[in-house]
Amino acid sequence: MTTATYPQQPATGKQLAYLRALAKRTGTTFTMPTSKRHASRQIQAMLKRPVSNQLELALDDVAVRGGDLPEIA
């Protein structure tokens, strides 16, 4: 049987949570996955990205939300 025979299963909550965490860690965004397989591929791609430094993430957060820069240790 081909994969087209089976309906696509939606991405799991764990996959979506992991994608959000990886996006935050790498300072990137992602498109909402259409299936478990799509989510898995996005996770694998994000794992290959370098980790964004904390200052860069803090500056992005201030740019989006406004306010003061948080203290970074």
CHARMM internal coordinates of N, CA and C (Angstrom, degrees):
IC EDIT
DIST 1 N 1 CA 1.4472
DIST 1 CA 1 C 1.5177
ANGL 1 N 1 CA 1 C 110.02
DIST 1 C 2 N 1.2846
ANGL 1 CA 1 C 2 N 115.78
DIHE 1 N 1 CA 1 C 2 N 150.45
DIST 2 N 2 CA 1.4568
ANGL 1 C 2 N 2 CA 120.45
DIHE 1 CA 1 C 2 N 2 CA 178.42
DIST 2 CA 2 C 1.5184
ANGL 2 N 2 CA 2 C 110.02
DIHE 1 C 2 N 2 CA 2 C -90.75
DIST 2 C 3 N 1.3056
ANGL 2 CA 2 C 3 N 115.89
DIHE 2 N 2 CA 2 C 3 N 165.16
DIST 3 N 3 CA 1.4701
ANGL 2 C 3 N 3 CA 119.71
DIHE 2 CA 2 C 3 N 3 CA 179.20
DIST 3 CA 3 C 1.5191
ANGL 3 N 3 CA 3 C 111.00
DIHE 2 C 3 N 3 CA 3 C -68.14
DIST 3 C 4 N 1.3322
ANGL 3 CA 3 C 4 N 117.79
DIHE 3 N 3 CA 3 C 4 N -22.40
DIST 4 N 4 CA 1.4626
ANGL 3 C 4 N 4 CA 120.96
DIHE 3 CA 3 C 4 N 4 CA 179.54
DIST 4 CA 4 C 1.5287
ANGL 4 N 4 CA 4 C 111.08
DIHE 3 C 4 N 4 CA 4 C -68.03
DIST 4 C 5 N 1.3308
ANGL 4 CA 4 C 5 N 117.68
DIHE 4 N 4 CA 4 C 5 N -18.96
DIST 5 N 5 CA 1.4575
ANGL 4 C 5 N 5 CA 122.03
DIHE 4 CA 4 C 5 N 5 CA 179.69
DIST 5 CA 5 C 1.5210
ANGL 5 N 5 CA 5 C 110.88
DIHE 4 C 5 N 5 CA 5 C -67.89
DIST 5 C 6 N 1.3156
ANGL 5 CA 5 C 6 N 117.08
DIHE 5 N 5 CA 5 C 6 N -33.83
DIST 6 N 6 CA 1.4523
ANGL 5 C 6 N 6 CA 122.02
DIHE 5 CA 5 C 6 N 6 CA -176.86
DIST 6 CA 6 C 1.5257
ANGL 6 N 6 CA 6 C 110.32
DIHE 5 C 6 N 6 CA 6 C -94.85
DIST 6 C 7 N 1.3200
ANGL 6 CA 6 C 7 N 117.90
DIHE 6 N 6 CA 6 C 7 N 139.04
DIST 7 N 7 CA 1.4660
ANGL 6 C 7 N 7 CA 119.13
DIHE 6 CA 6 C 7 N 7 CA 177.47
DIST 7 CA 7 C 1.5251
ANGL 7 N 7 CA 7 C 110.22
DIHE 6 C 7 N 7 CA 7 C -68.70
DIST 7 C 8 N 1.3188
ANGL 7 CA 7 C 8 N 115.54
DIHE 7 N 7 CA 7 C 8 N 147.77
DIST 8 N 8 CA 1.4633
ANGL 7 C 8 N 8 CA 119.66
DIHE 7 CA 7 C 8 N 8 CA 177.79
DIST 8 CA 8 C 1.5161
ANGL 8 N 8 CA 8 C 109.37
DIHE 7 C 8 N 8 CA 8 C -69.73
DIST 8 C 9 N 1.3136
ANGL 8 CA 8 C 9 N 115.98
DIHE 8 N 8 CA 8 C 9 N 133.54
DIST 9 N 9 CA 1.4497
ANGL 8 C 9 N 9 CA 120.47
DIHE 8 CA 8 C 9 N 9 CA 177.18
DIST 9 CA 9 C 1.5249
ANGL 9 N 9 CA 9 C 108.47
DIHE 8 C 9 N 9 CA 9 C -89.74
DIST 9 C 10 N 1.3293
ANGL 9 CA 9 C 10 N 117.38
DIHE 9 N 9 CA 9 C 10 N 136.48
DIST 10 N 10 CA 1.4710
ANGL 9 C 10 N 10 CA 119.40
DIHE 9 CA 9 C 10 N 10 CA 179.86
DIST 10 CA 10 C 1.5287
ANGL 10 N 10 CA 10 C 111.30
DIHE 9 C 10 N 10 CA 10 C -67.07
DIST 10 C 11 N 1.3182
ANGL 10 CA 10 C 11 N 115.02
DIHE 10 N 10 CA 10 C 11 N 156.26
DIST 11 N 11 CA 1.4666
ANGL 10 C 11 N 11 CA 120.69
DIHE 10 CA 10 C 11 N 11 CA 176.94
DIST 11 CA 11 C 1.5239
ANGL 11 N 11 CA 11 C 109.21
DIHE 10 C 11 N 11 CA 11 C -59.57
DIST 11 C 12 N 1.3138
ANGL 11 CA 11 C 12 N 115.95
DIHE 11 N 11 CA 11 C 12 N 146.79
DIST 12 N 12 CA 1.4584
ANGL 11 C 12 N 12 CA 120.62
DIHE 11 CA 11 C 12 N 12 CA -179.38
DIST 12 CA 12 C 1.5278
ANGL 12 N 12 CA 12 C 110.26
DIHE 11 C 12 N 12 CA 12 C -82.82
DIST 12 C 13 N 1.3104
ANGL 12 CA 12 C 13 N 115.74
DIHE 12 N 12 CA 12 C 13 N 163.51
DIST 13 N 13 CA 1.4621
ANGL 12 C 13 N 13 CA 121.14
DIHE 12 CA 12 C 13 N 13 CA 175.97
DIST 13 CA 13 C 1.5145
ANGL 13 N 13 CA 13 C 111.73
DIHE 12 C 13 N 13 CA 13 C -61.08
DIST 13 C 14 N 1.3294
ANGL 13 CA 13 C 14 N 116.09
DIHE 13 N 13 CA 13 C 14 N -37.01
DIST 14 N 14 CA 1.4673
ANGL 13 C 14 N 14 CA 120.07
DIHE 13 CA 13 C 14 N 14 CA 179.28
DIST 14 CA 14 C 1.5281
ANGL 14 N 14 CA 14 C 110.69
DIHE 13 C 14 N 14 CA 14 C -65.55
DIST 14 C 15 N 1.3344
ANGL 14 CA 14 C 15 N 116.70
DIHE 14 N 14 CA 14 C 15 N -40.51
DIST 15 N 15 CA 1.4575
ANGL 14 C 15 N 15 CA 119.60
DIHE 14 CA 14 C 15 N 15 CA 178.57
DIST 15 CA 15 C 1.5250
ANGL 15 N 15 CA 15 C 110.77
DIHE 14 C 15 N 15 CA 15 C -63.69
DIST 15 C 16 N 1.3283
ANGL 15 CA 15 C 16 N 116.11
DIHE 15 N 15 CA 15 C 16 N -43.92
DIST 16 N 16 CA 1.4681
ANGL 15 C 16 N 16 CA 119.89
DIHE 15 CA 15 C 16 N 16 CA -179.46
DIST 16 CA 16 C 1.5206
ANGL 16 N 16 CA 16 C 111.15
DIHE 15 C 16 N 16 CA 16 C -64.25
DIST 16 C 17 N 1.3242
ANGL 16 CA 16 C 17 N 116.99
DIHE 16 N 16 CA 16 C 17 N -41.37
DIST 17 N 17 CA 1.4652
ANGL 16 C 17 N 17 CA 120.67
DIHE 16 CA 16 C 17 N 17 CA 178.52
DIST 17 CA 17 C 1.5307
ANGL 17 N 17 CA 17 C 110.41
DIHE 16 C 17 N 17 CA 17 C -63.79
DIST 17 C 18 N 1.3256
ANGL 17 CA 17 C 18 N 116.53
DIHE 17 N 17 CA 17 C 18 N -41.08
DIST 18 N 18 CA 1.4627
ANGL 17 C 18 N 18 CA 121.04
DIHE 17 CA 17 C 18 N 18 CA 179.80
DIST 18 CA 18 C 1.5309
ANGL 18 N 18 CA 18 C 110.08
DIHE 17 C 18 N 18 CA 18 C -65.96
DIST 18 C 19 N 1.3217
ANGL 18 CA 18 C 19 N 117.05
DIHE 18 N 18 CA 18 C 19 N -41.67
DIST 19 N 19 CA 1.4574
ANGL 18 C 19 N 19 CA 120.41
DIHE 18 CA 18 C 19 N 19 CA 177.11
DIST 19 CA 19 C 1.5258
ANGL 19 N 19 CA 19 C 111.19
DIHE 18 C 19 N 19 CA 19 C -60.60
DIST 19 C 20 N 1.3250
ANGL 19 CA 19 C 20 N 117.15
DIHE 19 N 19 CA 19 C 20 N -42.38
DIST 20 N 20 CA 1.4755
ANGL 19 C 20 N 20 CA 120.30
DIHE 19 CA 19 C 20 N 20 CA 178.54
DIST 20 CA 20 C 1.5241
ANGL 20 N 20 CA 20 C 110.68
DIHE 19 C 20 N 20 CA 20 C -62.28
DIST 20 C 21 N 1.3327
ANGL 20 CA 20 C 21 N 116.06
DIHE 20 N 20 CA 20 C 21 N -43.48
DIST 21 N 21 CA 1.4675
ANGL 20 C 21 N 21 CA 120.20
DIHE 20 CA 20 C 21 N 21 CA 179.80
DIST 21 CA 21 C 1.5294
ANGL 21 N 21 CA 21 C 110.76
DIHE 20 C 21 N 21 CA 21 C -64.60
DIST 21 C 22 N 1.3284
ANGL 21 CA 21 C 22 N 117.08
DIHE 21 N 21 CA 21 C 22 N -42.52
DIST 22 N 22 CA 1.4629
ANGL 21 C 22 N 22 CA 120.19
DIHE 21 CA 21 C 22 N 22 CA 179.08
DIST 22 CA 22 C 1.5256
ANGL 22 N 22 CA 22 C 111.15
DIHE 21 C 22 N 22 CA 22 C -66.31
DIST 22 C 23 N 1.3187
ANGL 22 CA 22 C 23 N 116.95
DIHE 22 N 22 CA 22 C 23 N -38.18
DIST 23 N 23 CA 1.4621
ANGL 22 C 23 N 23 CA 120.49
DIHE 22 CA 22 C 23 N 23 CA 178.46
DIST 23 CA 23 C 1.5256
ANGL 23 N 23 CA 23 C 110.40
DIHE 22 C 23 N 23 CA 23 C -62.94
DIST 23 C 24 N 1.3084
ANGL 23 CA 23 C 24 N 116.02
DIHE 23 N 23 CA 23 C 24 N -42.53
DIST 24 N 24 CA 1.4676
ANGL 23 C 24 N 24 CA 119.90
DIHE 23 CA 23 C 24 N 24 CA 178.78
DIST 24 CA 24 C 1.5234
ANGL 24 N 24 CA 24 C 110.41
DIHE 23 C 24 N 24 CA 24 C -66.01
DIST 24 C 25 N 1.3329
ANGL 24 CA 24 C 25 N 116.36
DIHE 24 N 24 CA 24 C 25 N -42.60
DIST 25 N 25 CA 1.4634
ANGL 24 C 25 N 25 CA 121.37
DIHE 24 CA 24 C 25 N 25 CA -178.32
DIST 25 CA 25 C 1.5247
ANGL 25 N 25 CA 25 C 112.04
DIHE 24 C 25 N 25 CA 25 C -64.85
DIST 25 C 26 N 1.3277
ANGL 25 CA 25 C 26 N 116.55
DIHE 25 N 25 CA 25 C 26 N -36.22
DIST 26 N 26 CA 1.4606
ANGL 25 C 26 N 26 CA 120.28
DIHE 25 CA 25 C 26 N 26 CA -177.57
DIST 26 CA 26 C 1.5209
ANGL 26 N 26 CA 26 C 113.10
DIHE 25 C 26 N 26 CA 26 C -95.82
DIST 26 C 27 N 1.3297
ANGL 26 CA 26 C 27 N 116.96
DIHE 26 N 26 CA 26 C 27 N -6.30
DIST 27 N 27 CA 1.4515
ANGL 26 C 27 N 27 CA 120.43
DIHE 26 CA 26 C 27 N 27 CA -179.63
DIST 27 CA 27 C 1.5213
ANGL 27 N 27 CA 27 C 112.29
DIHE 26 C 27 N 27 CA 27 C 70.16
DIST 27 C 28 N 1.3330
ANGL 27 CA 27 C 28 N 116.36
DIHE 27 N 27 CA 27 C 28 N 32.62
DIST 28 N 28 CA 1.4596
ANGL 27 C 28 N 28 CA 120.95
DIHE 27 CA 27 C 28 N 28 CA -179.06
DIST 28 CA 28 C 1.5269
ANGL 28 N 28 CA 28 C 110.33
DIHE 27 C 28 N 28 CA 28 C -123.36
DIST 28 C 29 N 1.3115
ANGL 28 CA 28 C 29 N 115.35
DIHE 28 N 28 CA 28 C 29 N 179.11
DIST 29 N 29 CA 1.4576
ANGL 28 C 29 N 29 CA 121.74
DIHE 28 CA 28 C 29 N 29 CA 175.43
DIST 29 CA 29 C 1.5173
ANGL 29 N 29 CA 29 C 108.60
DIHE 28 C 29 N 29 CA 29 C -122.06
DIST 29 C 30 N 1.3289
ANGL 29 CA 29 C 30 N 115.85
DIHE 29 N 29 CA 29 C 30 N 172.35
DIST 30 N 30 CA 1.4553
ANGL 29 C 30 N 30 CA 119.86
DIHE 29 CA 29 C 30 N 30 CA 176.93
DIST 30 CA 30 C 1.5198
ANGL 30 N 30 CA 30 C 108.85
DIHE 29 C 30 N 30 CA 30 C -146.25
DIST 30 C 31 N 1.3171
ANGL 30 CA 30 C 31 N 116.05
DIHE 30 N 30 CA 30 C 31 N 159.18
DIST 31 N 31 CA 1.4553
ANGL 30 C 31 N 31 CA 120.24
DIHE 30 CA 30 C 31 N 31 CA 174.83
DIST 31 CA 31 C 1.5151
ANGL 31 N 31 CA 31 C 108.23
DIHE 30 C 31 N 31 CA 31 C -90.06
DIST 31 C 32 N 1.3124
ANGL 31 CA 31 C 32 N 116.58
DIHE 31 N 31 CA 31 C 32 N 147.82
DIST 32 N 32 CA 1.4505
ANGL 31 C 32 N 32 CA 120.58
DIHE 31 CA 31 C 32 N 32 CA -179.11
DIST 32 CA 32 C 1.5356
ANGL 32 N 32 CA 32 C 109.01
DIHE 31 C 32 N 32 CA 32 C -60.40
DIST 32 C 33 N 1.3254
ANGL 32 CA 32 C 33 N 117.64
DIHE 32 N 32 CA 32 C 33 N 122.32
DIST 33 N 33 CA 1.4587
ANGL 32 C 33 N 33 CA 120.04
DIHE 32 CA 32 C 33 N 33 CA -178.25
DIST 33 CA 33 C 1.5315
ANGL 33 N 33 CA 33 C 111.83
DIHE 32 C 33 N 33 CA 33 C -66.90
DIST 33 C 34 N 1.3209
ANGL 33 CA 33 C 34 N 115.29
DIHE 33 N 33 CA 33 C 34 N 145.51
DIST 34 N 34 CA 1.4623
ANGL 33 C 34 N 34 CA 121.03
DIHE 33 CA 33 C 34 N 34 CA -178.38
DIST 34 CA 34 C 1.5164
ANGL 34 N 34 CA 34 C 112.47
DIHE 33 C 34 N 34 CA 34 C -90.76
DIST 34 C 35 N 1.3394
ANGL 34 CA 34 C 35 N 116.86
DIHE 34 N 34 CA 34 C 35 N -12.44
DIST 35 N 35 CA 1.4655
ANGL 34 C 35 N 35 CA 120.28
DIHE 34 CA 34 C 35 N 35 CA -178.56
DIST 35 CA 35 C 1.5277
ANGL 35 N 35 CA 35 C 109.95
DIHE 34 C 35 N 35 CA 35 C -160.41
DIST 35 C 36 N 1.3264
ANGL 35 CA 35 C 36 N 115.52
DIHE 35 N 35 CA 35 C 36 N 172.58
DIST 36 N 36 CA 1.4639
ANGL 35 C 36 N 36 CA 120.22
DIHE 35 CA 35 C 36 N 36 CA 176.17
DIST 36 CA 36 C 1.5239
ANGL 36 N 36 CA 36 C 110.35
DIHE 35 C 36 N 36 CA 36 C -59.82
DIST 36 C 37 N 1.3218
ANGL 36 CA 36 C 37 N 115.59
DIHE 36 N 36 CA 36 C 37 N -42.31
DIST 37 N 37 CA 1.4651
ANGL 36 C 37 N 37 CA 120.18
DIHE 36 CA 36 C 37 N 37 CA -178.63
DIST 37 CA 37 C 1.5276
ANGL 37 N 37 CA 37 C 110.44
DIHE 36 C 37 N 37 CA 37 C -63.61
DIST 37 C 38 N 1.3261
ANGL 37 CA 37 C 38 N 116.57
DIHE 37 N 37 CA 37 C 38 N -44.26
DIST 38 N 38 CA 1.4632
ANGL 37 C 38 N 38 CA 121.49
DIHE 37 CA 37 C 38 N 38 CA 178.88
DIST 38 CA 38 C 1.5313
ANGL 38 N 38 CA 38 C 109.87
DIHE 37 C 38 N 38 CA 38 C -60.93
DIST 38 C 39 N 1.3301
ANGL 38 CA 38 C 39 N 117.36
DIHE 38 N 38 CA 38 C 39 N -44.58
DIST 39 N 39 CA 1.4654
ANGL 38 C 39 N 39 CA 121.37
DIHE 38 CA 38 C 39 N 39 CA 178.68
DIST 39 CA 39 C 1.5202
ANGL 39 N 39 CA 39 C 110.60
DIHE 38 C 39 N 39 CA 39 C -61.35
DIST 39 C 40 N 1.3212
ANGL 39 CA 39 C 40 N 116.44
DIHE 39 N 39 CA 39 C 40 N -43.22
DIST 40 N 40 CA 1.4583
ANGL 39 C 40 N 40 CA 121.05
DIHE 39 CA 39 C 40 N 40 CA -179.79
DIST 40 CA 40 C 1.5259
ANGL 40 N 40 CA 40 C 110.92
DIHE 39 C 40 N 40 CA 40 C -61.09
DIST 40 C 41 N 1.3176
ANGL 40 CA 40 C 41 N 116.64
DIHE 40 N 40 CA 40 C 41 N -42.11
DIST 41 N 41 CA 1.4709
ANGL 40 C 41 N 41 CA 120.23
DIHE 40 CA 40 C 41 N 41 CA 178.54
DIST 41 CA 41 C 1.5267
ANGL 41 N 41 CA 41 C 111.34
DIHE 40 C 41 N 41 CA 41 C -65.13
DIST 41 C 42 N 1.3324
ANGL 41 CA 41 C 42 N 116.78
DIHE 41 N 41 CA 41 C 42 N -39.77
DIST 42 N 42 CA 1.4638
ANGL 41 C 42 N 42 CA 119.84
DIHE 41 CA 41 C 42 N 42 CA 178.48
DIST 42 CA 42 C 1.5292
ANGL 42 N 42 CA 42 C 110.47
DIHE 41 C 42 N 42 CA 42 C -65.84
DIST 42 C 43 N 1.3107
ANGL 42 CA 42 C 43 N 117.21
DIHE 42 N 42 CA 42 C 43 N -40.05
DIST 43 N 43 CA 1.4688
ANGL 42 C 43 N 43 CA 121.01
DIHE 42 CA 42 C 43 N 43 CA 178.31
DIST 43 CA 43 C 1.5221
ANGL 43 N 43 CA 43 C 109.82
DIHE 42 C 43 N 43 CA 43 C -61.02
DIST 43 C 44 N 1.3261
ANGL 43 CA 43 C 44 N 116.89
DIHE 43 N 43 CA 43 C 44 N -46.57
DIST 44 N 44 CA 1.4640
ANGL 43 C 44 N 44 CA 120.51
DIHE 43 CA 43 C 44 N 44 CA -179.98
DIST 44 CA 44 C 1.5275
ANGL 44 N 44 CA 44 C 111.17
DIHE 43 C 44 N 44 CA 44 C -60.48
DIST 44 C 45 N 1.3198
ANGL 44 CA 44 C 45 N 116.69
DIHE 44 N 44 CA 44 C 45 N -40.48
DIST 45 N 45 CA 1.4672
ANGL 44 C 45 N 45 CA 120.23
DIHE 44 CA 44 C 45 N 45 CA 179.09
DIST 45 CA 45 C 1.5258
ANGL 45 N 45 CA 45 C 111.19
DIHE 44 C 45 N 45 CA 45 C -66.67
DIST 45 C 46 N 1.3295
ANGL 45 CA 45 C 46 N 117.07
DIHE 45 N 45 CA 45 C 46 N -40.73
DIST 46 N 46 CA 1.4720
ANGL 45 C 46 N 46 CA 120.35
DIHE 45 CA 45 C 46 N 46 CA -179.73
DIST 46 CA 46 C 1.5215
ANGL 46 N 46 CA 46 C 111.98
DIHE 45 C 46 N 46 CA 46 C -68.11
DIST 46 C 47 N 1.3259
ANGL 46 CA 46 C 47 N 116.75
DIHE 46 N 46 CA 46 C 47 N -32.84
DIST 47 N 47 CA 1.4668
ANGL 46 C 47 N 47 CA 119.73
DIHE 46 CA 46 C 47 N 47 CA 178.78
DIST 47 CA 47 C 1.5230
ANGL 47 N 47 CA 47 C 111.82
DIHE 46 C 47 N 47 CA 47 C -64.97
DIST 47 C 48 N 1.3180
ANGL 47 CA 47 C 48 N 117.05
DIHE 47 N 47 CA 47 C 48 N -21.14
DIST 48 N 48 CA 1.4625
ANGL 47 C 48 N 48 CA 121.14
DIHE 47 CA 47 C 48 N 48 CA 179.44
DIST 48 CA 48 C 1.5265
ANGL 48 N 48 CA 48 C 112.02
DIHE 47 C 48 N 48 CA 48 C -85.58
DIST 48 C 49 N 1.3241
ANGL 48 CA 48 C 49 N 117.62
DIHE 48 N 48 CA 48 C 49 N -12.04
DIST 49 N 49 CA 1.4679
ANGL 48 C 49 N 49 CA 121.54
DIHE 48 CA 48 C 49 N 49 CA -178.86
DIST 49 CA 49 C 1.5276
ANGL 49 N 49 CA 49 C 110.59
DIHE 48 C 49 N 49 CA 49 C -79.01
DIST 49 C 50 N 1.3232
ANGL 49 CA 49 C 50 N 116.54
DIHE 49 N 49 CA 49 C 50 N 149.30
DIST 50 N 50 CA 1.4663
ANGL 49 C 50 N 50 CA 118.81
DIHE 49 CA 49 C 50 N 50 CA 176.82
DIST 50 CA 50 C 1.5308
ANGL 50 N 50 CA 50 C 110.63
DIHE 49 C 50 N 50 CA 50 C -72.30
DIST 50 C 51 N 1.3090
ANGL 50 CA 50 C 51 N 114.52
DIHE 50 N 50 CA 50 C 51 N 153.65
DIST 51 N 51 CA 1.4615
ANGL 50 C 51 N 51 CA 120.66
DIHE 50 CA 50 C 51 N 51 CA 177.42
DIST 51 CA 51 C 1.5214
ANGL 51 N 51 CA 51 C 107.99
DIHE 50 C 51 N 51 CA 51 C -74.98
DIST 51 C 52 N 1.3173
ANGL 51 CA 51 C 52 N 116.14
DIHE 51 N 51 CA 51 C 52 N 132.80
DIST 52 N 52 CA 1.4510
ANGL 51 C 52 N 52 CA 121.15
DIHE 51 CA 51 C 52 N 52 CA 178.21
DIST 52 CA 52 C 1.5195
ANGL 52 N 52 CA 52 C 108.72
DIHE 51 C 52 N 52 CA 52 C -75.46
DIST 52 C 53 N 1.3196
ANGL 52 CA 52 C 53 N 116.94
DIHE 52 N 52 CA 52 C 53 N 146.27
DIST 53 N 53 CA 1.4657
ANGL 52 C 53 N 53 CA 117.42
DIHE 52 CA 52 C 53 N 53 CA -179.72
DIST 53 CA 53 C 1.5316
ANGL 53 N 53 CA 53 C 110.48
DIHE 52 C 53 N 53 CA 53 C -76.89
DIST 53 C 54 N 1.3017
ANGL 53 CA 53 C 54 N 116.59
DIHE 53 N 53 CA 53 C 54 N 157.15
DIST 54 N 54 CA 1.4644
ANGL 53 C 54 N 54 CA 122.55
DIHE 53 CA 53 C 54 N 54 CA -173.97
DIST 54 CA 54 C 1.5204
ANGL 54 N 54 CA 54 C 112.81
DIHE 53 C 54 N 54 CA 54 C -63.08
DIST 54 C 55 N 1.3141
ANGL 54 CA 54 C 55 N 117.63
DIHE 54 N 54 CA 54 C 55 N -37.33
DIST 55 N 55 CA 1.4661
ANGL 54 C 55 N 55 CA 120.00
DIHE 54 CA 54 C 55 N 55 CA -179.70
DIST 55 CA 55 C 1.5300
ANGL 55 N 55 CA 55 C 109.88
DIHE 54 C 55 N 55 CA 55 C -63.83
DIST 55 C 56 N 1.3148
ANGL 55 CA 55 C 56 N 115.89
DIHE 55 N 55 CA 55 C 56 N -42.94
DIST 56 N 56 CA 1.4596
ANGL 55 C 56 N 56 CA 120.63
DIHE 55 CA 55 C 56 N 56 CA 178.81
DIST 56 CA 56 C 1.5370
ANGL 56 N 56 CA 56 C 110.35
DIHE 55 C 56 N 56 CA 56 C -59.82
DIST 56 C 57 N 1.3296
ANGL 56 CA 56 C 57 N 116.92
DIHE 56 N 56 CA 56 C 57 N -45.23
DIST 57 N 57 CA 1.4596
ANGL 56 C 57 N 57 CA 120.83
DIHE 56 CA 56 C 57 N 57 CA 178.97
DIST 57 CA 57 C 1.5218
ANGL 57 N 57 CA 57 C 111.35
DIHE 56 C 57 N 57 CA 57 C -63.90
DIST 57 C 58 N 1.3339
ANGL 57 CA 57 C 58 N 117.06
DIHE 57 N 57 CA 57 C 58 N -40.97
DIST 58 N 58 CA 1.4584
ANGL 57 C 58 N 58 CA 120.85
DIHE 57 CA 57 C 58 N 58 CA -179.74
DIST 58 CA 58 C 1.5236
ANGL 58 N 58 CA 58 C 110.65
DIHE 57 C 58 N 58 CA 58 C -65.06
DIST 58 C 59 N 1.3151
ANGL 58 CA 58 C 59 N 117.46
DIHE 58 N 58 CA 58 C 59 N -41.67
DIST 59 N 59 CA 1.4573
ANGL 58 C 59 N 59 CA 121.02
DIHE 58 CA 58 C 59 N 59 CA 178.43
DIST 59 CA 59 C 1.5295
ANGL 59 N 59 CA 59 C 111.20
DIHE 58 C 59 N 59 CA 59 C -63.56
DIST 59 C 60 N 1.3199
ANGL 59 CA 59 C 60 N 116.37
DIHE 59 N 59 CA 59 C 60 N -40.57
DIST 60 N 60 CA 1.4621
ANGL 59 C 60 N 60 CA 120.29
DIHE 59 CA 59 C 60 N 60 CA 176.91
DIST 60 CA 60 C 1.5196
ANGL 60 N 60 CA 60 C 110.44
DIHE 59 C 60 N 60 CA 60 C -62.22
DIST 60 C 61 N 1.3149
ANGL 60 CA 60 C 61 N 116.73
DIHE 60 N 60 CA 60 C 61 N -42.36
DIST 61 N 61 CA 1.4631
ANGL 60 C 61 N 61 CA 121.43
DIHE 60 CA 60 C 61 N 61 CA -179.29
DIST 61 CA 61 C 1.5264
ANGL 61 N 61 CA 61 C 110.33
DIHE 60 C 61 N 61 CA 61 C -63.02
DIST 61 C 62 N 1.3231
ANGL 61 CA 61 C 62 N 117.41
DIHE 61 N 61 CA 61 C 62 N -43.47
DIST 62 N 62 CA 1.4668
ANGL 61 C 62 N 62 CA 121.79
DIHE 61 CA 61 C 62 N 62 CA 179.24
DIST 62 CA 62 C 1.5268
ANGL 62 N 62 CA 62 C 109.90
DIHE 61 C 62 N 62 CA 62 C -65.01
DIST 62 C 63 N 1.3376
ANGL 62 CA 62 C 63 N 116.78
DIHE 62 N 62 CA 62 C 63 N -39.81
DIST 63 N 63 CA 1.4526
ANGL 62 C 63 N 63 CA 120.52
DIHE 62 CA 62 C 63 N 63 CA -179.98
DIST 63 CA 63 C 1.5368
ANGL 63 N 63 CA 63 C 111.18
DIHE 62 C 63 N 63 CA 63 C -63.27
DIST 63 C 64 N 1.3143
ANGL 63 CA 63 C 64 N 116.28
DIHE 63 N 63 CA 63 C 64 N -36.90
DIST 64 N 64 CA 1.4607
ANGL 63 C 64 N 64 CA 120.75
DIHE 63 CA 63 C 64 N 64 CA -177.75
DIST 64 CA 64 C 1.5330
ANGL 64 N 64 CA 64 C 111.20
DIHE 63 C 64 N 64 CA 64 C -80.19
DIST 64 C 65 N 1.3159
ANGL 64 CA 64 C 65 N 117.39
DIHE 64 N 64 CA 64 C 65 N -45.83
DIST 65 N 65 CA 1.4665
ANGL 64 C 65 N 65 CA 121.93
DIHE 64 CA 64 C 65 N 65 CA -173.30
DIST 65 CA 65 C 1.5155
ANGL 65 N 65 CA 65 C 114.01
DIHE 64 C 65 N 65 CA 65 C -97.93
DIST 65 C 66 N 1.3095
ANGL 65 CA 65 C 66 N 117.07
DIHE 65 N 65 CA 65 C 66 N -19.72
DIST 66 N 66 CA 1.4563
ANGL 65 C 66 N 66 CA 120.13
DIHE 65 CA 65 C 66 N 66 CA -175.79
DIST 66 CA 66 C 1.5236
ANGL 66 N 66 CA 66 C 111.23
DIHE 65 C 66 N 66 CA 66 C 78.46
DIST 66 C 67 N 1.2867
ANGL 66 CA 66 C 67 N 116.72
DIHE 66 N 66 CA 66 C 67 N 175.15
DIST 67 N 67 CA 1.4572
ANGL 66 C 67 N 67 CA 120.25
DIHE 66 CA 66 C 67 N 67 CA 178.15
DIST 67 CA 67 C 1.5132
ANGL 67 N 67 CA 67 C 112.30
DIHE 66 C 67 N 67 CA 67 C 100.83
DIST 67 C 68 N 1.3302
ANGL 67 CA 67 C 68 N 114.46
DIHE 67 N 67 CA 67 C 68 N -162.55
DIST 68 N 68 CA 1.4566
ANGL 67 C 68 N 68 CA 121.24
DIHE 67 CA 67 C 68 N 68 CA -176.16
DIST 68 CA 68 C 1.5203
ANGL 68 N 68 CA 68 C 110.94
DIHE 67 C 68 N 68 CA 68 C -89.43
DIST 68 C 69 N 1.3095
ANGL 68 CA 68 C 69 N 113.66
DIHE 68 N 68 CA 68 C 69 N 155.04
DIST 69 N 69 CA 1.4610
ANGL 68 C 69 N 69 CA 120.10
DIHE 68 CA 68 C 69 N 69 CA 176.32
DIST 69 CA 69 C 1.5179
ANGL 69 N 69 CA 69 C 108.79
DIHE 68 C 69 N 69 CA 69 C -73.67
DIST 69 C 70 N 1.3321
ANGL 69 CA 69 C 70 N 118.15
DIHE 69 N 69 CA 69 C 70 N 132.16
DIST 70 N 70 CA 1.4706
ANGL 69 C 70 N 70 CA 119.71
DIHE 69 CA 69 C 70 N 70 CA 178.20
DIST 70 CA 70 C 1.5273
ANGL 70 N 70 CA 70 C 110.74
DIHE 69 C 70 N 70 CA 70 C -70.87
DIST 70 C 71 N 1.3239
ANGL 70 CA 70 C 71 N 115.62
DIHE 70 N 70 CA 70 C 71 N 156.01
DIST 71 N 71 CA 1.4467
ANGL 70 C 71 N 71 CA 121.18
DIHE 70 CA 70 C 71 N 71 CA 177.84
DIST 71 CA 71 C 1.5206
ANGL 71 N 71 CA 71 C 109.06
DIHE 70 C 71 N 71 CA 71 C -74.74
DIST 71 C 72 N 1.3260
ANGL 71 CA 71 C 72 N 116.44
DIHE 71 N 71 CA 71 C 72 N 130.23
DIST 72 N 72 CA 1.4662
ANGL 71 C 72 N 72 CA 121.23
DIHE 71 CA 71 C 72 N 72 CA -179.17
DIST 72 CA 72 C 1.5087
ANGL 72 N 72 CA 72 C 108.40
DIHE 71 C 72 N 72 CA 72 C -115.40
DIST 72 C 73 N 1.3242
ANGL 72 CA 72 C 73 N 114.86
DIHE 72 N 72 CA 72 C 73 N 126.90
DIST 73 N 73 CA 1.4621
ANGL 72 C 73 N 73 CA 119.80
DIHE 72 CA 72 C 73 N 73 CA -178.96
DIST 73 CA 73 C 1.4993
ANGL 73 N 73 CA 73 C 111.13
DIHE 72 C 73 N 73 CA 73 C -87.40
END
COOR INIT
IC SEED 1 N 1 CA 1 C
IC BUILD
